[in-house]
Amino acid sequence: MTSFMHDKGLIVGIFANIIWSLEQITKRFRTIKTSDDFLKDDEGIEKLDSKCMQLITIGEALKQVDKLTGAKLLVKYPEIDWKKAKGMRDIIAHHYFDVDAEAVFVVCSEHIPEMARAIGTILDDLKRS
C-alpha cells in the first residue's frame, strides 16, 4: 500500500463518498420487495433512476480508486467483483434503455450490503496503515 500513501486522504474521501451512496441506495431500497416494484408506477421508476445514478457514482469512484492506486488496492479485497461493479456503471451510463430492473434489484439486495462491508474493511485497513 505504500506506493499510494501520498493519496491516502483522497482515497479515504472517495470511499467515504461511496459509503454515502451505498447508504442512499439502502435507504431508498427499503420499500422495494421485487424487481416489479421498480416498474409498476412512476414512484418505482424514480427509485430505479435514483439507484442507477448512485450505481454510476459508485462505479466512477471505484475507477478513481484504481487510477490513484495503480489498480493495486481493490484486488486485495476479492470478496467483491470490482470489475463488475465498475462495469455496471458503464452499462447504466451508456446503455440506459437496456437497464434490467431485475439486475438492479439483485445488485441492491445482495451486492450493496457486501460492498458496504468490504469498504468498511478497506477503510479500517487504510486507517491502520
C-alpha positions in Angstrom: 0.0 0.0 0.0 2.9 2.3 0.5 3.1 3.3 -3.2 -0.1 5.3 -3.0 0.1 6.5 0.6 0.5 10.1 -0.5 -3.0 9.9 -1.9 -4.4 8.2 1.2 -6.5 11.1 2.3 -8.0 11.4 -1.2 -8.7 7.7 -1.4 -10.3 7.7 2.1 -12.5 10.6 0.9 -13.6 8.7 -2.2 -14.5 5.7 -0.1 -16.5 8.0 2.3 -18.5 9.2 -0.7 -19.0 5.6 -1.8 -20.3 4.8 1.6 -22.8 7.7 1.4 -24.0 6.4 -2.0 -24.4 2.9 -0.6 -26.4 4.3 2.3 -28.7 6.2 -0.1 -29.3 3.0 -2.1 -30.0 1.0 1.1 -32.4 3.7 2.4 -34.3 4.1 -0.8 -34.5 0.4 -1.4 -36.4 -0.5 1.8 -39.8 -0.3 0.1 -38.8 -2.4 -2.9 -39.7 -6.0 -2.4 -39.4 -7.3 -6.0 -37.9 -6.0 -9.3 -41.5 -5.4 -10.4 -41.8 -2.6 -7.8 -39.4 -0.6 -9.9 -41.7 -0.7 -12.9 -45.2 -0.6 -11.5 -45.6 3.2 -11.3 -43.8 6.5 -11.6 -42.6 6.3 -8.0 -41.0 2.9 -8.7 -39.3 4.2 -11.8 -38.0 7.2 -9.8 -36.5 4.8 -7.3 -34.9 2.8 -10.1 -33.5 6.0 -11.5 -32.1 7.1 -8.2 -30.4 3.8 -7.6 -28.9 3.8 -11.1 -27.5 7.3 -10.5 -25.9 6.1 -7.3 -24.5 3.0 -9.0 -23.0 5.2 -11.7 -21.4 7.3 -9.0 -20.0 4.3 -7.2 -18.6 2.8 -10.4 -16.9 6.1 -11.3 -15.5 6.4 -7.8 -14.1 2.9 -7.9 -12.4 3.7 -11.2 -10.8 6.7 -9.5 -9.5 4.5 -6.7 -8.0 2.2 -9.3 -6.3 5.1 -11.0 -4.9 6.5 -7.8 -3.6 3.1 -6.6 -2.4 1.7 -9.9 -5.2 -0.9 -9.6 -3.4 -2.4 -6.5 -5.9 -1.7 -3.7 -9.2 -3.2 -4.7 -7.7 -6.5 -5.8 -6.6 -7.1 -2.2 -10.3 -7.5 -1.4 -11.5 -10.2 -3.8 -14.8 -10.8 -2.0 -16.3 -8.1 -4.3 -16.2 -8.4 -8.1 -14.9 -4.9 -8.5 -14.7 -5.2 -12.3 -18.4 -5.9 -12.4 -19.1 -3.0 -10.1 -17.2 -0.7 -12.4 -18.9 -2.3 -15.4 -22.3 -1.7 -14.0 -21.5 2.0 -14.2 -20.7 1.7 -17.9 -23.8 -0.3 -18.7 -26.1 2.2 -17.0 -24.3 5.2 -18.3 -24.0 4.1 -21.9 -27.0 1.7 -22.3 -29.6 3.2 -20.0 -32.6 2.0 -22.0 -31.2 -1.6 -21.7 -31.0 -1.5 -17.9 -32.6 -4.6 -16.4 -34.7 -3.8 -13.3 -34.1 -7.4 -12.1 -30.3 -6.9 -12.3 -30.5 -3.6 -10.3 -32.7 -5.4 -7.8 -30.2 -8.2 -7.3 -27.3 -5.7 -7.0 -29.2 -3.7 -4.4 -30.5 -6.6 -2.4 -27.3 -8.8 -2.5 -24.2 -6.9 -3.5 -24.7 -3.5 -1.9 -24.5 -4.9 1.7 -21.5 -6.9 0.7 -19.8 -3.9 -0.8 -20.5 -1.8 2.3 -18.8 -4.4 4.5 -15.8 -4.7 2.2 -15.3 -0.9 2.0 -15.6 -0.7 5.8 -12.8 -3.2 6.0 -10.7 -1.3 3.4 -11.2 2.0 5.4 -10.2 0.2 8.6 -7.1 -1.1 6.9 -6.2 2.3 5.5 -6.6 3.9 8.9 -4.2 1.3 10.4 -1.6 1.7 7.7 
